[in-house]
């Protein structure tokens, strides 16, 4: 059966083929893509081309956005969607705005006494409901390794979360997933982190303590760790890792362990494993 969507996809890819040399430079700059099969990397490249034609990247003064930088950002944005059906997962926004540095974001909240507080907070990223994604360029450039930090994945995880409405840590689950399993796993881990920080605000938590800010941030931070430090997330919260693996249809921990076992660049001469 003829499909306009499929026809348009083929037409776009034919008119804007992936530059193999540029793509290899992007792959060389993103360790979190190491170990993906040639077929997966080809599919990822095609999805990057489609992403860059669907979304506008607006670079503010001070941000140098060349073809390499655009494609590198797109690769990080598309990695979470790599094994999902090619649907409009990033719907509801058309633009990513790139700031040259962290920016001040106006915030407001109402305290228990009903008094509204208005203030500004420095941020490196922000995802607005039915609005753009805002990213600080240094944060974008820092992402791409196995450090547990990736600003692009973090903010776009918020956009996946918002597919059900306001960000609350519950993206639209697949039909073979159970809401009770998701809620139990993530709530237990979130409560455990908050209990630790309630006892000692300066406690060392197994993942970034910002995850304990609220359920939306917990989902975004654990999504970051899922793709960029899967060993740490699995060790800390194995059931959360399992639910994210079911949602994203990927298992980065298996890929990382294979690299640690077989790839010379991932072998620490003193620890017999990938450097953390």
SERO-4910 file (N, C-alpha, C, O; in steps of 0.05 Angstrom, whole numbers):
BEGIN
 pado doro    nc1    nc2    nc3   cac1   cac2   cac3    cc1    cc2    cc3    oc1    oc2    oc3
  Unk    A     17    -24      0      0      0      0     18     25      0     37     27     15
  Unk    A     11     44    -17     27     68    -20     23     85      5      1     88     16
  Unk    A     45     97     15     44    114     38     58    140     33     81    141     24
  Unk    A     43    162     37     55    189     32     79    193     51     99    204     44
  Unk    A     76    183     76     97    187     96    123    173     87    144    184     88
  Unk    A    120    147     78    143    133     69    155    145     43    179    146     40
  Unk    A    138    154     25    147    167      1    163    193      7    184    198     -4
  Unk    A    153    209     26    166    233     33    193    227     47    213    241     43
  Unk    A    193    206     63    218    198     76    239    191     56    262    200     57
  Unk    A    232    174     37    251    165     16    261    189      0    284    190     -7
  Unk    A    243    207     -6    250    231    -22    270    248     -8    289    258    -20
  Unk    A    265    253     18    283    269     34    311    257     36    331    271     33
  Unk    A    312    231     40    338    217     43    352    216     16    377    217     16
  Unk    A    338    214     -6    350    214    -32    361    242    -39    383    244    -51
  Unk    A    347    263    -31    356    290    -38    378    300    -19    393    317    -26
  Unk    A    379    288      5    398    297     25    413    273     37    410    266     60
  Unk    A    429    260     20    444    236     30    464    243     52    474    265     53
  Unk    A    468    223     69    487    227     91    516    228     80    524    211     64
  Unk    A    530    248     89    559    251     82    574    230     98    578    233    122
  Unk    A    584    209     85    598    187     99    622    197    115    626    188    138
  Unk    A    638    215    104    661    225    117    654    241    142    666    238    163
  Unk    A    634    258    139    624    274    162    612    256    183    616    260    207
  Unk    A    597    236    175    584    218    194    605    202    210    602    198    234
  Unk    A    627    194    197    648    180    211    661    198    232    668    189    254
  Unk    A    664    224    225    675    243    245    657    245    269    666    247    292
  Unk    A    630    245    264    611    246    286    613    221    303    613    222    328
  Unk    A    615    198    290    617    173    305    642    172    322    642    162    344
  Unk    A    664    182    311    689    182    326    688    200    350    703    197    369
  Unk    A    669    220    350    668    239    372    647    231    393    644    245    413
  Unk    A    633    209    389    612    201    407    616    172    417    606    153    405
  Unk    A    631    168    438    636    141    448    610    126    455    609    101    454
  Unk    A    589    140    462    564    126    470    551    111    446    532     96    450
  Unk    A    562    116    422    552    101    399    570     77    393    563     60    375
  Unk    A    592     74    407    610     51    403    595     25    407    579     22    426
  Unk    A    601      6    390    589    -21    393    563    -25    379    553    -47    378
  Unk    A    551     -3    369    526     -7    353    533    -20    327    555    -15    316
  Unk    A    515    -36    317    520    -50    292    520    -31    268    510     -9    270
  Unk    A    532    -39    246    532    -23    222    504    -16    213    498      6    204
  Unk    A    486    -36    216    458    -31    208    445    -10    226    431      7    216
  Unk    A    450    -12    252    439      8    271    450     36    265    435     55    266
  Unk    A    476     37    260    488     64    254    477     75    228    474    100    226
  Unk    A    472     59    209    460     69    184    432     80    189    425    101    179
  Unk    A    417     65    205    390     74    212    391    100    228    375    118    224
  Unk    A    410    101    246    413    125    262    420    149    244    409    171    248
  Unk    A    438    145    225    445    167    207    421    177    191    418    201    188
  Unk    A    405    159    181    381    167    166    362    183    184    351    203    176
  Unk    A    359    174    208    340    188    227    351    215    234    336    234    239
  Unk    A    378    218    235    390    245    240    383    264    217    375    287    222
  Unk    A    384    255    192    377    271    169    348    280    171    342    304    167
  Unk    A    331    262    177    302    269    180    297    288    203    281    306    201
  Unk    A    311    284    225    308    301    248    316    330    241    302    349    249
  Unk    A    339    333    228    349    360    221    331    374    201    332    398    198
  Unk    A    315    359    186    296    372    168    269    377    181    253    393    171
  Unk    A    264    364    204    239    368    218    241    390    239    221    403    246
  Unk    A    265    394    250    269    412    272    288    435    264    307    430    249
  Unk    A    282    459    273    299    482    268    319    485    291    311    486    314
  Unk    A    345    487    284    365    492    304    372    522    303    384    531    283
  Unk    A    366    537    323    371    566    324    395    571    342    393    568    366
  Unk    A    416    580    330    441    586    344    442    615    351    443    632    333
  Unk    A    443    622    376    446    650    385    475    658    382    493    642    380
  Unk    A    480    685    381    507    695    378    526    682    398    520    681    422
  Unk    A    549    673    388    568    659    405    568    629    401    586    615    412
  Unk    A    549    619    386    548    590    381    555    585    351    541    596    333
  Unk    A    576    570    346    584    563    319    571    536    312    579    515    323
  Unk    A    552    537    294    537    513    288    542    505    259    528    513    241
  Unk    A    563    488    255    569    479    228    556    452    223    541    442    240
  Unk    A    561    440    200    548    415    193    555    392    212    538    376    219
  Unk    A    580    392    221    589    372    240    573    375    266    564    355    277
  Unk    A    572    399    277    558    404    302    529    397    300    517    386    319
  Unk    A    516    403    278    488    397    275    483    367    275    465    357    288
  Unk    A    500    353    260    497    324    258    503    310    285    490    290    292
  Unk    A    523    320    299    530    309    325    507    312    345    502    294    360
  Unk    A    495    336    345    472    340    363    449    321    355    437    309    373
  Unk    A    444    319    329    422    302    320    427    273    328    408    259    336
  Unk    A    452    263    327    457    235    335    451    230    364    440    209    371
  Unk    A    457    249    381    450    246    410    420    247    414    409    233    431
  Unk    A    406    264    398    377    266    400    363    240    391    342    233    402
  Unk    A    374    227    371    361    204    359    369    177    372    355    158    368
  Unk    A    391    177    387    399    152    400    376    139    417    372    115    414
  Unk    A    362    155    434    341    142    449    318    130    433    304    113    442
  Unk    A    315    140    408    293    131    391    301    109    372    284     99    356
  Unk    A    326    100    373    337     83    352    322     58    348    319     49    325
  Unk    A    312     45    369    298     19    366    268     22    369    254      2    371
  Unk    A    258     47    370    229     51    371    218     54    343    232     61    325
  Unk    A    192     48    340    179     52    314    183     81    305    184     99    321
  Unk    A    186     85    279    192    111    269    166    128    268    154    133    247
  Unk    A    159    137    292    135    154    295    145    182    303    169    186    305
  Unk    A    126    200    307    134    227    314    137    230    344    121    243    358
  Unk    A    158    217    355    162    217    384    168    245    394    162    252    417
  Unk    A    181    262    378    188    289    386    167    309    375    175    330    365
  Unk    A    143    302    377    122    320    368    117    343    389    126    340    412
  Unk    A    104    363    380     97    385    399    117    407    400    113    426    415
  Unk    A    139    405    385    158    427    384    173    426    357    175    404    345
  Unk    A    182    449    349    195    451    323    223    463    324    236    465    303
  Unk    A    231    471    347    256    487    349    273    479    373    262    474    395
  Unk    A    299    478    369    318    476    390    335    502    390    347    509    370
  Unk    A    335    516    412    349    542    414    375    537    429    375    526    451
  Unk    A    397    546    418    423    540    429    436    566    440    441    584    424
  Unk    A    439    567    466    451    590    479    482    586    481    491    563    483
  Unk    A    497    607    481    526    605    483    535    596    511    558    588    515
  Unk    A    518    598    531    526    591    559    500    586    574    478    588    564
  Unk    A    503    579    600    479    576    617    463    602    616    474    623    612
  Unk    A    437    599    620    419    622    617    402    625    642    399    605    657
  Unk    A    390    648    646    373    653    669    344    647    661    334    658    641
  Unk    A    331    630    676    304    623    670    285    633    692    290    627    715
  Unk    A    264    648    685    245    657    705    230    634    717    219    617    703
  Unk    A    228    633    744    215    612    758    195    624    778    198    646    787
  Unk    A    175    608    784    156    617    805    144    592    819    140    571    807
  Unk    A    139    596    845    126    574    860    110    587    883    116    609    892
  Unk    A     90    572    892     73    582    914     79    564    938     77    540    937
  Unk    A     87    577    960     94    562    984     69    553    999     47    558    991
  Unk    A     74    539   1022     52    527   1037     33    548   1048     10    543   1053
  Unk    A     44    573   1052     27    595   1062     12    609   1040     -3    629   1045
  Unk    A     15    600   1015      1    613    993     15    637    980      4    650    963
  Unk    A     39    642    990     55    665    979     69    656    954     83    635    954
  Unk    A     67    671    932     80    665    907    108    678    906    111    701    912
  Unk    A    128    662    899    155    671    897    164    671    868    160    651    854
  Unk    A    176    693    859    185    695    832    215    700    833    224    718    847
  Unk    A    231    685    817    260    688    818    271    678    791    257    667    775
  Unk    A    297    682    788    311    672    764    331    651    772    344    653    793
  Unk    A    334    630    756    351    608    762    369    602    737    359    601    715
  Unk    A    395    598    742    413    592    720    409    563    712    408    545    729
  Unk    A    406    558    686    401    531    676    418    526    651    426    545    637
  Unk    A    423    501    646    437    493    621    418    482    601    426    478    578
  Unk    A    394    476    609    374    465    590    346    468    601    342    470    625
  Unk    A    327    468    582    299    471    590    282    461    567    288    466    543
  Unk    A    261    447    573    242    437    553    215    448    561    204    442    583
  Unk    A    203    463    544    177    476    549    155    458    538    157    448    515
  Unk    A    133    456    553    110    441    543     98    457    519     91    481    522
  Unk    A     96    444    496     86    456    472    104    480    463     94    499    451
  Unk    A    129    479    470    148    500    463    175    488    456    177    464    454
  Unk    A    195    505    452    221    496    443    237    482    465    230    482    488
  Unk    A    258    469    456    278    459    474    301    479    474    311    487    453
  Unk    A    311    487    498    333    506    500    357    491    512    355    478    532
  Unk    A    380    495    499    404    481    507    427    501    509    430    517    491
  Unk    A    443    499    529    468    514    531    489    499    515    494    475    520
  Unk    A    502    512    497    520    499    478    543    484    492    550    462    483
  Unk    A    556    495    513    577    480    526    567    453    536    581    433    535
  Unk    A    542    451    546    531    426    555    527    406    533    531    382    536
  Unk    A    519    416    509    516    399    486    543    387    478    545    363    472
  Unk    A    563    404    478    590    395    470    602    375    489    618    358    482
  Unk    A    595    378    515    607    360    535    595    332    534    607    313    544
  Unk    A    571    329    523    558    303    522    570    285    501    582    295    482
  Unk    A    565    259    504    573    241    483    591    218    493    596    199    478
  Unk    A    600    219    518    616    198    528    600    182    550    576    185    553
  Unk    A    615    164    564    602    146    583    603    158    611    608    143    631
  Unk    A    599    184    614    603    197    640    578    200    657    579    208    680
  Unk    A    555    193    646    530    197    660    517    224    655    497    230    668
  Unk    A    529    240    637    518    266    632    513    269    602    530    264    585
  Unk    A    488    277    595    482    284    568    458    302    567    435    294    572
  Unk    A    464    328    562    443    348    563    422    344    542    398    348    547
  Unk    A    430    335    518    410    331    496    391    309    504    366    313    502
  Unk    A    401    286    513    383    264    521    365    272    544    342    265    544
  Unk    A    376    287    563    361    295    586    337    312    578    314    306    586
  Unk    A    342    333    562    320    351    556    299    338    537    276    343    539
  Unk    A    309    321    519    290    308    501    275    285    515    253    277    506
  Unk    A    286    275    537    270    256    553    246    271    565    225    259    568
  Unk    A    250    296    572    227    312    582    205    313    560    181    312    566
  Unk    A    213    316    535    194    318    513    179    291    510    155    291    504
  Unk    A    193    269    514    179    243    513    159    241    537    137    231    533
  Unk    A    167    251    560    150    251    583    125    267    578    103    260    587
  Unk    A    128    290    564    106    308    559     86    298    538     65    311    534
  Unk    A     91    275    525     72    264    506     46    257    519     25    255    506
  Unk    A     46    253    546     22    247    561     10    272    574     -8    270    590
  Unk    A     22    295    568     13    320    582     37    332    596     59    334    585
  Unk    A     32    342    620     53    354    636     74    333    643     68    309    646
  Unk    A     99    341    645    121    323    653    117    313    681    115    329    700
  Unk    A    115    287    684    110    275    711    125    249    714    120    234    734
  Unk    A    144    242    696    159    218    698    145    194    686    154    171    690
  Unk    A    124    198    671    109    176    658    105    181    629     85    193    621
  Unk    A    124    173    612    119    175    583     99    154    574     91    137    590
  Unk    A     89    155    549     70    135    540     83    108    538    102    104    522
  Unk    A     75     89    554     87     62    554     77     45    531     55     49    521
  Unk    A     93     26    523     85      8    502     64    -12    512     61    -15    536
  Unk    A     50    -25    494     28    -42    502     37    -66    518     22    -77    533
  Unk    A     63    -75    514     72    -98    529     85    -90    555     97   -107    569
  Unk    A     82    -65    563     92    -56    589     69    -52    609     46    -45    600
  Unk    A     74    -56    634     53    -53    654     58    -28    670     80    -23    681
  Unk    A     38    -11    672     40     14    688     48      8    716     64     23    728
  Unk    A     38    -13    728     44    -19    756     74    -25    759     86    -17    779
  Unk    A     86    -39    740    114    -46    742    131    -20    740    150    -16    755
  Unk    A    124     -3    721    138     22    717    136     39    743    156     49    753
  Unk    A    112     43    753    108     60    776    122     49    801    134     65    815
  Unk    A    121     23    805    133     11    828    163     15    828    176     23    847
  Unk    A    175      9    805    205     11    802    215     39    805    233     44    821
  Unk    A    203     58    791    213     86    792    206     99    818    222    115    828
  Unk    A    182     94    829    175    107    854    193     97    877    201    113    894
  Unk    A    199     71    878    216     61    899    244     73    898    255     80    919
  Unk    A    255     76    874    282     87    872    281    117    878    299    127    892
  Unk    A    261    131    869    258    159    875    255    164    905    268    182    916
  Unk    A    239    148    918    235    151    947    261    145    962    267    158    982
  Unk    A    276    125    952    301    118    966    321    141    964    335    147    983
  Unk    A    323    153    941    341    176    938    333    199    956    350    211    969
  Unk    A    307    205    957    298    227    974    302    221   1003    308    239   1019
  Unk    A    298    196   1011    303    188   1039    332    193   1047    338    202   1068
  Unk    A    350    185   1029    378    189   1034    385    219   1037    400    226   1055
  Unk    A    374    235   1019    380    264   1020    366    278   1043    376    298   1052
  Unk    A    344    267   1051    330    279   1075    347    275   1100    349    292   1117
  Unk    A    360    252   1101    377    246   1124    403    262   1123    413    271   1144
  Unk    A    413    266   1099    438    281   1096    438    294   1068    443    281   1048
  Unk    A    432    320   1067    431    334   1041    457    332   1025    457    336   1001
  Unk    A    479    327   1039    505    325   1025    514    296   1020    537    291   1013
  Unk    A    495    278   1023    502    250   1019    510    244    991    501    257    972
  Unk    A    528    224    988    536    215    961    514    195    951    510    174    963
  Unk    A    500    203    930    480    186    919    491    171    895    510    181    882
  Unk    A    479    148    888    490    131    867    488    144    839    504    138    822
  Unk    A    469    162    835    467    177    811    463    207    819    460    213    842
  Unk    A    464    224    800    462    253    805    438    259    823    416    252    817
  Unk    A    443    273    846    421    278    864    399    296    852    377    297    864
  Unk    A    404    309    830    383    324    817    360    306    809    337    316    805
  Unk    A    365    281    807    343    262    800    321    262    822    298    255    816
  Unk    A    328    270    846    309    270    868    292    296    869    275    299    887
  Unk    A    296    314    850    282    339    849    252    335    847    236    347    861
  Unk    A    244    318    828    216    311    824    215    287    804    235    281    793
  Unk    A    192    274    801    191    250    784    199    256    755    211    239    742
  Unk    A    193    280    744    201    286    717    231    287    714    242    276    695
  Unk    A    245    299    734    274    300    733    286    272    738    307    265    727
  Unk    A    272    256    753    282    228    758    282    213    732    302    199    726
  Unk    A    261    215    716    260    202    690    282    212    671    294    197    657
  Unk    A    285    239    671    305    251    652    333    243    660    349    236    643
  Unk    A    340    244    686    367    237    695    372    208    691    394    200    682
  Unk    A    353    190    698    358    162    694    360    155    664    374    136    657
  Unk    A    346    170    647    349    165    618    378    173    610    390    158    594
  Unk    A    389    194    621    417    201    615    435    178    623    452    170    608
  Unk    A    432    168    648    449    147    657    445    121    641    464    106    637
  Unk    A    421    116    633    415     92    618    432     90    593    442     69    586
  Unk    A    436    113    579    451    113    555    480    120    559    497    114    541
  Unk    A    488    133    581    515    142    584    530    131    608    554    135    610
  Unk    A    517    118    626    529    104    648    511     81    657    502     80    680
  Unk    A    505     63    638    486     41    644    495     23    667    478     12    681
  Unk    A    521     20    670    531      3    692    524     15    719    516      1    737
  Unk    A    527     41    722    521     55    747    491     54    753    483     49    776
  Unk    A    475     58    733    446     58    737    437     30    745    421     26    763
  Unk    A    447     10    731    439    -18    736    447    -26    764    432    -40    778
  Unk    A    471    -18    772    480    -25    799    463    -12    820    457    -24    841
  Unk    A    456     13    816    441     28    836    411     20    836    400     15    858
  Unk    A    399     19    813    370     14    811    364     -5    788    355      3    767
  Unk    A    369    -31    792    366    -50    770    337    -51    759    334    -56    735
  Unk    A    317    -47    776    290    -49    765    283    -24    748    268    -26    729
  Unk    A    295     -1    755    292     23    738    305     18    711    294     24    690
  Unk    A    329      6    712    343      0    687    325    -18    670    323    -14    646
  Unk    A    313    -38    682    297    -57    667    273    -43    654    267    -49    631
  Unk    A    260    -25    668    237    -11    656    246      7    634    232      9    613
  Unk    A    269     20    636    278     38    615    287     21    591    283     29    568
  Unk    A    298     -3    596    305    -20    573    280    -29    558    280    -31    533
  Unk    A    258    -34    572    233    -41    559    222    -17    544    211    -21    522
  Unk    A    225      7    555    214     31    542    230     38    517    219     42    496
  Unk    A    256     40    520    273     48    498    280     25    478    290     30    457
  Unk    A    273      1    486    279    -23    469    309    -26    464    316    -36    442
  Unk    A    325    -18    483    354    -21    480    366    -32    506    353    -31    527
  Unk    A    391    -41    504    405    -51    528    434    -41    526    452    -57    520
  Unk    A    439    -16    532    466     -5    530    486    -19    549    510    -19    543
  Unk    A    477    -31    570    495    -44    589    509    -68    575    532    -73    578
  Unk    A    493    -83    560    505   -106    545    526    -96    526    547   -108    523
  Unk    A    520    -74    512    539    -63    493    564    -53    507    586    -58    497
  Unk    A    561    -39    529    584    -29    544    601    -52    554    626    -51    552
  Unk    A    589    -73    565    604    -95    576    619   -110    554    642   -119    558
  Unk    A    607   -112    530    621   -124    508    645   -108    500    666   -119    493
  Unk    A    642    -81    500    665    -64    494    687    -67    514    711    -68    508
  Unk    A    679    -68    539    699    -72    561    714    -98    558    738    -99    565
  Unk    A    700   -118    549    713   -145    546    730   -148    521    749   -163    521
  Unk    A    723   -133    500    735   -139    474    749   -115    460    764   -119    442
  Unk    A    743    -91    469    755    -67    455    778    -56    471    775    -49    494
  Unk    A    802    -55    459    826    -45    474    822    -18    486    833    -13    508
  Unk    A    808      0    473    805     27    484    789     28    510    789     48    524
  Unk    A    774      6    515    757      5    539    769    -10    562    757    -15    583
  Unk    A    794    -18    558    807    -34    579    825    -17    596    844     -5    585
  Unk    A    820    -15    622    837      0    640    859    -19    649    854    -40    659
  Unk    A    884    -11    645    907    -29    651    909    -36    680    922    -55    687
  Unk    A    895    -20    698    897    -26    726    872    -40    737    873    -53    758
  Unk    A    849    -36    724    824    -46    734    811    -67    717    791    -79    725
  Unk    A    822    -73    694    811    -93    676    781    -87    669    764   -104    671
  Unk    A    776    -62    662    749    -54    655    749    -27    642    770    -14    641
  Unk    A    726    -18    632    724      9    620    728     30    641    718     28    663
  Unk    A    743     51    634    745     73    654    719     86    659    702     89    641
  Unk    A    715     93    684    690    106    692    691    136    687    672    151    692
***
